[in-house]
Amino acid sequence: MARARIGDLEGRDAVAAWRTDEAVDRATLALAVRYTLQVLAEVHPGSSVEVRVPPFGAVQCIEGPRHTRGTPPNVIETDAATWLSLATGATSWDEARATGTVHASGQRADLTGRVPVIDVR
């Protein structure tokens, strides 16, 4: 069973709370991560890349060869703070890769031009 869609107002409020105070409670942090992952999957639909932000969520996105079983060939994994920084444009994809806060494997595991996913201005 799929998760219910997070409403834009609720999701944006969680992201705004995180931006204001990076020490937000765990529930708000989880909501912000899940919302931005949801937006990524909606804006860039597909199933060739899996983006993981443990322990909060993961989505498949980006058009290309479909992955159905086992470990996906294209995986991006990062922590919540790094993901939210990417999703909001506070950090660029190249910066995150250069600092080693994002682990990406596979030819298609690249979010260049796909982040940020929300405009927080």
C-alpha positions as CSV (number, residue, x, y, z in Angstrom):
1,M,0.0,0.0,0.0
2,A,1.4,3.4,-1.0
3,R,1.8,6.2,1.5
4,A,-0.8,9.0,1.3
5,R,0.5,12.1,-0.5
6,I,1.8,14.8,1.8
7,G,0.0,18.1,1.1
8,D,2.0,21.0,-0.2
9,L,1.2,23.3,2.7
10,E,2.1,20.7,5.3
11,G,5.3,19.7,3.5
12,R,6.4,23.3,2.9
13,D,5.8,24.1,6.5
14,A,8.0,21.3,7.6
15,V,10.8,22.4,5.2
16,A,10.4,26.0,6.5
17,A,10.7,24.8,10.1
18,W,13.9,22.8,9.2
19,R,15.4,25.9,7.5
20,T,14.6,28.1,10.5
21,D,15.9,25.6,13.0
22,E,18.0,22.6,11.9
23,A,17.4,21.1,15.3
24,V,13.7,20.5,14.6
25,D,12.0,17.5,16.2
26,R,12.3,14.1,14.5
27,A,8.7,14.1,13.2
28,T,9.1,17.4,11.4
29,L,12.5,16.4,10.0
30,A,10.9,13.1,8.7
31,L,8.0,15.0,7.1
32,A,10.4,17.5,5.4
33,V,12.5,14.7,4.0
34,R,9.5,12.7,2.8
35,Y,7.8,15.7,1.3
36,T,10.9,16.7,-0.7
37,L,11.5,13.1,-1.9
38,Q,7.8,13.0,-3.0
39,V,8.3,16.2,-5.0
40,L,11.5,14.8,-6.6
41,A,9.6,11.7,-7.7
42,E,6.6,13.8,-9.0
43,V,8.8,16.3,-10.9
44,H,11.2,13.6,-12.3
45,P,9.1,10.5,-12.6
46,G,10.6,7.1,-13.5
47,S,12.3,4.2,-11.8
48,S,15.9,4.2,-13.0
49,V,17.4,5.8,-9.9
50,E,16.6,5.2,-6.2
51,V,17.2,8.1,-3.9
52,R,17.6,7.0,-0.2
53,V,17.6,9.2,2.9
54,P,17.7,6.7,5.7
55,P,15.8,6.2,8.0
56,F,13.2,8.5,6.6
57,G,12.4,7.5,3.1
58,A,13.4,6.4,-0.4
59,V,11.9,7.0,-3.9
60,Q,12.5,5.8,-7.4
61,C,12.7,8.5,-10.0
62,I,14.1,9.6,-13.3
63,E,13.2,8.1,-16.6
64,G,15.3,5.3,-18.0
65,P,15.6,1.5,-17.7
66,R,13.1,0.2,-15.1
67,H,14.4,-1.5,-12.0
68,T,12.1,-4.0,-10.4
69,R,13.9,-6.4,-8.0
70,G,17.0,-6.5,-5.8
71,T,19.5,-3.7,-5.4
72,P,18.9,-1.0,-8.0
73,P,21.8,-0.3,-10.3
74,N,21.6,3.5,-9.7
75,V,21.5,4.5,-6.1
76,I,21.9,7.9,-4.4
77,E,22.1,7.9,-0.6
78,T,22.6,10.7,1.9
79,D,21.7,11.9,5.3
80,A,18.6,14.1,6.0
81,A,20.5,17.4,6.5
82,T,22.4,17.0,3.2
83,W,19.2,15.9,1.3
84,L,17.2,18.9,2.6
85,S,20.1,21.2,1.7
86,L,20.1,19.8,-1.8
87,A,16.3,19.8,-2.1
88,T,16.2,23.5,-1.1
89,G,19.2,24.7,-3.1
90,A,21.3,25.5,0.0
91,T,23.9,23.0,-1.4
92,S,24.6,22.1,-5.0
93,W,24.9,18.6,-6.3
94,D,28.6,19.1,-7.1
95,E,29.3,20.5,-3.6
96,A,27.6,17.5,-2.0
97,R,29.5,15.1,-4.1
98,A,32.8,16.9,-3.6
99,T,32.4,16.8,0.2
100,G,31.5,13.1,0.2
101,T,28.1,13.7,2.0
102,V,26.3,12.0,-1.0
103,H,27.1,8.5,-2.1
104,A,26.1,7.8,-5.7
105,S,26.6,4.6,-7.7
106,G,25.6,3.8,-11.2
107,Q,25.7,5.7,-14.5
108,R,22.4,7.5,-13.9
109,A,23.0,8.3,-10.2
110,D,23.2,12.0,-10.8
111,L,20.9,14.8,-9.7
112,T,22.5,17.6,-11.7
113,G,19.7,19.8,-12.9
114,R,17.1,18.0,-10.8
115,V,17.8,19.7,-7.4
116,P,16.7,21.9,-5.9
117,V,13.1,20.5,-6.0
118,I,11.4,23.3,-4.2
119,D,11.8,27.0,-4.1
120,V,11.9,28.2,-0.5
121,R,12.0,31.9,-1.2
